[in-house]
Amino acid sequence: MYSTVGKIQKPISVVDLARMKSSNQKITCLTAYDASFARVLDSVGIDIVLVGDSLGSVIQGRDNTIPVTMDDMVYHTKCVSNGCIRAFIVADLPFVSYCSPGQAVNNAARLMREGNARMVKLEGGRQRVEIVEALVSEGIPVCAHLGLLPQSINQLGSYRVQGKDSKTAQLILDDALILQEAGASLLVLECIPALLANEITQGLKIPTIGIGAGANCDGQVLVLYDMLGISIGGSPKFSKNFMLDAGNVMDAVNAYASAVRQGDFPQNEHCF
């Protein structure tokens, strides 16, 4: 098991994440929404703890992420930050909280000032360039998110794989390069074909974090409740229940981290 005993508890920085990509060291990421789970993830050595607006589903019992508010995100980010020492905390900007540069900067500042987030995440491609540039110009690190965009569920109609045809695949690839140029420091790729995710990862200088995007991303993320097998309505295809062979939550998280670092997760059955 990963142990922090005797190790310097220096918080991970965005520079460390970039260094991990350049050295081909896999980045581990899980979601968390409270101090207790965050403490487990941090003690095991998870690199990034994402306070996702997925809390709308797994915490609030909603059908999607749309109802999640800024106050919700600030509250849960603060809870998570109270449980972390080493892990890099990323917090989602929720639905319609970044419609203009000014709104995005003000809301991101809340996540960082009140919630102690180290980076904010937003969904969308080239239409978010002005937002990303505004955030970065104020010293706010940005994680972009391409592929399946849960905040756009009412436009998509259902949660399905994106980038399956050559036209949409090229759009996602182009958007990834555009967002990197705009200043994004990290990119989540959700539910896209593994071959496309690999092409994007190889073409970017910034790290990619995959969720249902194959094994060749620079890191992996899962919703914590999915990988523990306790999500309402079951877990998606790209997830795996790590509790099945574990004696407790910490063992399950450690198994996940080891599987990602050793390249044992995801397998083909978790990919598209």
N, C-alpha and C positions, 0 to 999 in steps of 0.2 A: 504494500500500500504506500502511496505517496505520503511523505511525512514532512512537516515544516519544522520539526524539532531541530534546533541548532542552526537553522537557516535564517539569513537576514530577511526580514519581512518588508522588503522594499516594494512598494506598489508598482504594478506593471504600468508602463506608459505606452503611448501610441508609437513611440520610437522602438520600444521592445517588440511590439507586434510586427512592425515593418522588418525588424531584424530577424524575427522568426520566419517570415516568408523567405527572406534572402538566404537563410540557412536551411531551408526545407524542413523546418520544425513545425509539426502540425499544431494548430491553435485550437484549444478546447473552449467551448462556450455552451452555457445552459441558461435558461431563463430562471428567474426567481422573483418573488413578490413580497417576501417578508424576511426578517432578520434571522430567524431560525434556520430556514433552508439556505439562506445566503451564507451563514456561518459554516454549514456543512460543505457547500461548494468551495468556499474559500479555503477551508482546512484541507480538503482533498487536493487542491491545487488547480482548480478550474481557472483558466486564464481570463476569460471574459464572462461576466454575469450580465445578462441582458434583462432589464426590467421591461418586459414587452407589454404592449397593449392587448396581448393575448390574455391578460388578466380578466378582460371582459368575459371571456369564455370560461376559463378554468377557475377563476375566483368568484366572479359575479354570476355565473351561470347564464350568460347571454348567448344568443345565437351567433353573434359576430363581435367584432371589435368597435363598431361604430359608436355605441353609447359611452365609451370610455372618455372621461374628461381630463383636462389638465390637472385639476385638483386630485383626481385619482392617481395620475402618474406621479405627481410630486410626492404625495403621501407614500406610495409604495416604493418609490426610489429612495426616499429618506429611510424607510424601514430596511431596505436592502443594504444601504450604505452603512447602517449601524452594525451589520453583521459581517462586513468585509474589511480586510486589511490589505491583502495583496491583489485581489482580482480587480480587473479594469471594468468599471461599471458604465454600461451604455443604457440609455433610457429612450424609449420611443416618444416622439412627438405624436400625439393622438390625432384622430380625424379632424380635419379643418382647423388645425392649430398652427398651420404654417402656410396660409394662403397668400401672404405678402411678406417681403423681407422684414419689415418692422415687426409684424406679428410673430414671425418665426424667431427673431432675435430675442424678443421679450419673453416668449414662452420657453425657449432654450435656456435663457438666463435663469428662469425659475427652477428648471430641472437641475441646473448646476449649482445655483446659489442656495436654494432651499433643500434640494434633494441630494446634493453632493455627487451628481453624475459627472463622469469624466468626458463623455461624448454623447451626442444625441443622434437618433436614427430617424430618417424620414423615407417615405416611399415615393417612387416615381423617377422618371428619366430626365430627358432634356428639358422638360417643362419646369424642372426644379433648379436649373442652373443658377438663376438669379438668387434663389433662396440659399443655395449652398455657398455661393460666393459671399453673400451678406453675412452668413454665420461665421465662415472662416475668417473674414476680415475683422470680426470682433473677437477672434481668438477662441472660437467654439469648434472643437473637432466634430466632424460629421461622418456618420456611417450611412451610406446610401443603401437602397433596397430595390432590387429589380427582379423580374420574373412574375410570379404570383404576388399580387398586391392585395392583402386582405382588406385594406381600407377602401378598395374599389369594388368590393363584392357586389354592390348593387348595380354596377355597370357590367361586371363579368357574368353575373347570374349564378355562378357556381364556382367552387374551388377546383380548378383544373390546371393541368400542365400548360405552361406557356413556352413559346419559342419552338414549337414542333415543326413548323414549316420554315422554309429558307428566308422568307420575307420578314417574319416576326423575329426569327433568330438573329438576323442581321441588325434589326432595330435594337434588340437588347444588347448586342455586342457594341454597336455604335454608342448607345446610351452609357454603357460602362466606361468607355473611353472619354466621353464628354464629361461625365461626373468626376472622373479622376482629374481631368484638366481643370474643372471648376474648383477643385480643392478637397474633395472627399478623401478621407484617410483609410476607409474600410468599406467593403461592399458585401452585403448579404445577397445571395442568389437563392431564390426559393422556387422549387418545383419547375425546373427547366431540365432538358435533356442533359445527361452527363457529358456528352461530347461537346455541347455548347458551353457548359460550365468550364470544361477543361480549356477550351479555346480562349475564353475570357480570362481565366486565371493566368494562362501563359502570356497573354497580351498586356496585362496590367502590372504596374509597379507596386500598387497597393494590395494588401491581402484581401482574399475573398473568403467568405464564410458561407458554407453551403447548408441548405436544409432541403432535402429532396433534390439535390443537384449533383450527386455523384461523389466519388471518393477523391477526385483530383483537385478539389478546392483546397485552399491553404488551411482551412479549418472547418469545423462542423458545429452546428447548433441544433438543439432540440428543445422543445417545450418540456420543462422538467416533469410536469405531470404526465406527459405522454411516455417518457422513458421510464417512469415509475409505474405505468400501467393503471393510472387512476383518473384519467381524463374523462369528463362527462361525454358519453357518446362514443367512446373508444378512441384509439390512436390511428393516425394516418399511415399509409403504406410505407412512407419513408422513415418512420420511427421504429424503434425496437424497445421491447419491455426488458430492461436490464435488471428488474427486480426478481425475475423468474428464477435466476440462479444465485441470488444474493441473500445474505442473512439479514441485512438491514439497509436503510437508505444510503448510508455512507459507503457501504460496500458496492451498492448499485452505481452510485456516482463515480466511484473509483474505477469500476469495471468499464463504464462508458469512457472515461478519460483515457484509460489504457488502450481501449479498442481504437479510439480515434488516433492516438499517438502512434500506435503500431500499424495503422492502416487496415485494421480488421473491421472497422465500421466507417462508412456504410458498405454493405455487400450489394451484389447485383439486384437482389430482391427488394432493396430499399431505394432503387434508382429508376429513372425513366429513360 
